Amino acid sequence: MPTATAAFTITAWEPAPADQTPWAEAAAPALGRVTIRKTYTGALDGEATAEMLTCMADPDDYAGGAVYTALEQFTGHLGGQAGSFAFQHGAVSGGGPADSAPAGVIAPGSGTGALAGIRGTVRIEQGPDGHTLALDYTLP
């Protein structure tokens, strides 16, 4: 299974108010919703828009307990082949055994153009030079 890696830059971070239940306690974890726009460079070259949902015990401290899930739509080139596909990714933080690095899957059936039929998994890594997406994938 080939692996493609690409650095990405967040070009827009657009938070929206999330619905809070009227009966939620004042100390309840904060729910959030964000639209994120990204540019990818590398083996994956193009743009993406993600819709992310979050829940944070303390919005100022991810280590205090946080979880996110996102659906992302990529359009561009993968290994020189043009098309688009969607993928899901998420992670948990808080210093406990449930902590996980950001990872997810390509949405089956979401590929278009030369990327039709793409399947695979994704990992997001953060290093000293920024974020990188690693995509393990197969094409028909």
C-alpha positions, 0 to 999 in steps of 0.5 A: 500500500503506497504512502503519500505525505504532505505538509499542510498549512491552515489558511482559515479557522472559522469558529461558529457557535455550537448549540449548548443545551439549556440544561447544561451546567455552567462547568460542562465541557465546551462544545465547538464547531469550526470550519478549517481551510487548508493548503497541502503541498507534497505528494498530496497537492491541493486544497481542503475544507474541513468541518470539525466538532470539538469538546474541551474540558477547558478551552484554554488547555487541550491537555485538560481533556479534549476530543475532536472529530472532523470531516475533510474534503480534499481537491487536487492531486495525489501522486500527479493524479487529479481528483477529490476525496473525503476523509474523517479524522479525530483524536483524544487528549487529556493525559490518560490511556485513551489519548490518541494521535490524530488518525482516520479513514478515507470515506469509501466511495468519495473519490472522484476523477482519477482518485475514484475508488480510493481507499485507505487511512490517514494520520496527522503528525505535528513536528517542529516544522508544522503539521504533516498528513500521511495517507496510506491508500490504494486505488483500483 
